[in-house]
Each structure stands twice: as C-alpha cells, then as structure tokens.
Amino acid sequence: MPSPVHSRDLYTVEQVRALDRRAIDELGVPGVELMRRAAWAGLSSLRRHWPQAHRIAVHCGPGNNGGDGFLLATLAREAGLQVEVLALADAARGDAAEARRAWESTGGAVHRWAGEGGLPRVDVHVDALYGTGLRRAPEAVAAALIERINADACPVLALDVPSGLDADTGRCPGVAIRAEATVSFIAAKRGLCTGQAADHTGRLELDMLGLPDTLWQDIAPDAQLLQPDHLPPRARAAHKGANGHVLAIGGDHGTAGAIRLCGEAALRAGAGLVSVATRAEHLLALNAARPELMAHAVDGPQALQALLERASVLALGPGLGQHAWGHALWLTALDAGLPLVLDADGLNLLAREPRRLAQPAVLTPHPGEAARLLHQDVAQVEADRYAAVRALAERYGAVAVLKGAGSLVADPAGRVAVCPWGNPGMASGGMGDLLTGVVAALLAQGCDAWDAACLGVGLHARAGDLAARQGERGLLAGDLLGPLRTLGNGLETDA
C-alpha cells in the first residue's frame, strides 16, 4: 500500500459505493470520467510493473469494471501497445457501454469468450471481469476464463479487485484470479487485506483517482491497516521492576516447548521479569535452556497463588491442557483479576465455560479456536473474518486477535485493525506461543489491551518477515526471537 492520506483506511463495499455516488452526485465527476481515470491508473501500474510489455490482453465483463478495461485498452493502443480484448458479453451496461463504444469506434475488436478455446499470446493479462459487486461464485463461462488466465504463464494485473474475490470479506466463493498486482481505485477495500485475498491480490496498490479530500468527509473507515511501530526508548534510570512481571502459565506433560517459547518471547519483547508456572518435570530443561526465565513447579491452585501475587500480567494457555491440572490453574488465574493474554487451551477452556472478562484481556485465537468460542464452524468464521473478530470481542468483553493471513484485531466497541505483514512460513508450531508472550510483555510495560494487541501483532508478523528472508519453508518460531528484539527497539523499519 502507498502512504497518501486515507491509504491506511479500509472500507466496506457499501461505503465504496457511497464514495462513488458522492464523487458523481456531489463533486460532479461523471462516471465515465472516473472510469477514464481508473484506466489511466491501471495502465500506469502496468507500465511500471512490466515496462517491457508490448502485447496485452484485456478481459472485460459487462459492468463498470469492464468499462475500466475497455478504456485501458483504448489508452494502451494509443500508447503503442498491441491490445486484444476479450469480453464475457455482447454488450456492456451503463457507463461501461460508452467505454466499450470508445474502444470499438477506434477500430478495436472485441472477441466474445464463449467458455472454450485458447488465450492470445501476450506479455500481460488485465483482469477487468468483475468489480466489487460480486459476492457469489463466478458463472461457468467466466469461471472457465479465470481458470485459463490463471493457468497461463503470463502475469496478471487486476483492476480494482481480482475477479472472484469478495471485496468485503476476502473470501473466494469459487474460482478467482491470481494476480501479480492489483490496483484498487478511490478507497482500499477491506476484503483485499485478509483471508484468501493474500493468494490473489499480489502487490496491492491504491489510486485515489485525483479526487479531493472532501470526498471522504463523514464516511469513517470500517477498519485500518497497522503501521510499523515500537515502544519509545526506555528512561536511562529504568530498572527491571519498572517493566512489569509476566507470569506465563502452562506446559502440561510433554508441552514444555510451548511455555518456554511464550516466556522467552516475553523477555525479548521487553518484560522486566518473566516467571513460568509449569510442571515440575520441565524445570531442569527450562533452567538449562533459558536461565533468565524464573521457572516454578506448580502442582495446583495453592502453589500458583503465591506466584500470582507477584505478577502484573498473565500469559495463560500455551501447553496448558484441558485436564484437571490445566483447568484448575485456568480458573485460579482468571479469578485473580490481573490483565492477561489468553491463547491455546486457555481459549478452549473459555469456549467450554464462557464468561465475559472483567479485567483487561487479549484473546488470540486461530480460526479453529475462534469457531469454538463462537459456537460456529471454521467455514463460518472464514466466510466473514471481520464479523467473526468483532463478535469475539463483543461476546467476551476483550480485545480479540483473529490470526491468519491478514490477522485482525478488534475491541468490544467494534474498532478493527488489520495486519499487512506476515508470511506462509509462519504457519508452523510455536508461532502463537510467541505472540502470547509478546502481547503479555507489552501489557506489562504499560500498554493498554488495544495497543498491546496491535503493536504485538505487528511486531510478531514483521519479525516473521525478517526471519523469512532466509526462506519461508523451514521457518521456526525461535527464529523470530532475534528479529523481535531488533524491531522492538526500532532498529529495523523495512520489514
């Protein structure tokens, strides 16, 4: 995403339609003029990404997105490119009909795609089949064309939205274009930043089509992208007691690694002190591997109580288990009323015994855990991640983080932030344990739940991107610990 005004703001499809109507009705910019500006923006993006391209194919639907495509084709041919146009229909609708006539009036041919046959040999495909209005799977003829485009070796530029991707939710109800680049117009659509969108948008750009800032007045964005951030430098006279005491609770039989990763991440994210309440069998390994962690054997609530009295923040759940030991510690920890981060089995127990949390709290579920917390299935959660994360925050009275591609952060008032970083290499064991420790450390250092969740999610994802510079496959959770320290001190800003 670029960095002009409003580029971090994310809007629903209905809000974008309202912005379109305002540009036409209140600012007096004709619909065809908006298409012309979109076409220029699309052609500029194409020439920027593929400066050596001479032959392009523009695939046009019957609606306004197709109109953008017809005008881009006209401009491209005027610029000296060889242009082929394929259309899904024999006619276009509304302003798109005028755009199609502009192409045809200069001798441009339109080849009707009937669902079979090959594609022209070109350097770049331009996707202008469907815009923001598509909420269903593409029809059979369009789906066949999308599959052919995806199977071709040539790169794809998507105009506004990759066809087949729901611009509101990031869901693909059927087949969808896999673009190398997407140039979106007027406002950033929230669905292009989460869920399945990561596999379809490629490099995502925003062009506001030269519209004045007054267009966005009184239309508050539905969500915002996170931006790189870190805590300010510490006071020179700082001491460990001034930076909080995190108590990480978990590590049932066989899961010492989960609680160690959580505790070590809390240390690397700046907590002054980190204690670990775990099974006695894990103490030797924890003390040998990371002596800075103060590991304690806890056999039940009474042993935990003494540790709770010294802690300022709890990290509850990594490796906790759902049996008698874990359940007893979970109840005791929640009843302590301390600020906390809940993850893993801490969330699974909450799904079994729901309660609205009175203390400052951050929940960090993956889609499966979110489904259990909402009494849904994973498909329902992923069908509308924005609705799911808001429902989690409202139901449990906590800040909620819905993990995954384009992780979302929500508070009970409905505010949502979207993480633009992270990579598939982070889909490996232990990553969630790290996030729990990072967020807990930020709470311990004075952040409120919202800021701790937003900053923690951003640091965690950016650390993953730094670590993945050596390759995504084989990335380990422990590989993020060094980058976490670097980013937390503001020493790396281009992750």
C-alpha positions, 0 to 999 in steps of 0.5 A: 500500500502507498502512504497518501492520506486515507491509504491506511483506511479500509472500507466496506463495499457499501461505503465504496459505493457511497464514495462513488455516488458522492464523487458523481452526485456531489463533486460532479465527476461523471462516471465515465470520467472516473472510469477514464481515470481508473484506466489511466491508473491501471495502465500506469501500474502496468507500465511500471510493473512490466515496462517491457510489455508490448502485447496485452490482453484485456478481459472485460465483463459487462459492468463498470469494471469492464468499462475500466478495461475497455478504456485501458485498452483504448489508452494502451493502443494509443500508447503503442501497445498491441491490445486484444480484448476479450469480453464475457458479453455482447454488450456492456451496461451503463457507463461501461457501454460508452467505454466499450463504444470508445474502444470499438469506434477506434477500430478495436475488436472485441472477441466474445469468450464463449467458455472454450478455446485458447488465450492470445499470446501476450506479455500481460493479462488485465483482469477487468471481469468483475468489480466489487459487486460480486459476492457469489461464485463466478458463472461457468463461462467466466469461471472457465476464463479465470481458470485459463488466465490463471493457468497461463504463464503470463502475469496478471494485473487486476483492476480494482479487485481480482475477479472472484474475490469478495471485496468485503470479506476476502473470501473466494466463493469459487474460482478467482484470479491470481494476480501479480498486482492489483490496483484498487481505485478511490478507497482500499477495500477491506476484503483485499487485506485478509483471508484468501485475498493474500493468494490473489491480490499480489502487490496491492496498490491504491489510486485515489483517482485525483479526487479531493479530500472532501470526498471522504468527509463523514464516511469513517473507515470500517477498519485500518491497516497497522503501521510499523511501530515500537515502544519509545526508548526506555528512561536511562534510570529504568530498572527491571521492576519498572517493566512489569512481571509476566507470569506465563502459565502452562506446559502440561506433560510433554508441552514444555516447548510451548511455555518456554517459547511464550516466556522467552518471547516475553523477555525479548519483547521487553518484560522486566521479569518473566516467571513460568508456572509449569510442571515440575518435570520441565524445570531442569530443561527450562533452567538449562535452556533459558536461565533468565526465565524464573521457572516454578513447579506448580502442582495446583491452585495453592502453589500458583497463588503465591506466584500470582501475587507477584505478577502484573500480567498473565500469559495463560494457555500455551501447553496448558491442557484441558485436564484437571491440572490445566483447568484448575490453574485456568480458573485460579488465574482468571479469578485473580483479576490481573490483565492477561493474554489468553491463547491455546487451551486457555481459549478452549477452556473459555469456549467450554465455560464462557464468561465475559472478562472483567479485567483487561484481556487479549484473546488470540485465537486461530480460526479453529479456536475462534469457531469454538468460542463462537459456537460456529464452524471454521467455514463460518468464521472464514466466510466473514473474518471481520464479523467473526473478530468483532463478535469475539470481542463483543461476546467476551468483553476483550480485545480479540486477535483473529490470526491468519493471513491478514490477522485482525484485531478488534475491541468490544466497541467494534474498532478493527485493525488489520495486519499487512505483514506476515508470511506462509512460513509462519504457519508452523508450531510455536508461532502463537506461543510467541505472540502470547508472550509478546502481547503479555510483555507489552501489557506489562510495560504499560500498554493498554489491551488495544495497543498491546494487541496491535503493536504485538501483532505487528511486531510478531508478523514483521519479525516473521518477515525478517526471519523469512528472508532466509526462506519461508519453508523451514521457518521456526518460531525461535527464529523470530526471537532475534528479529523481535528484539531488533524491531522492538527497539526500532532498529529495523523499519523495512520489514 
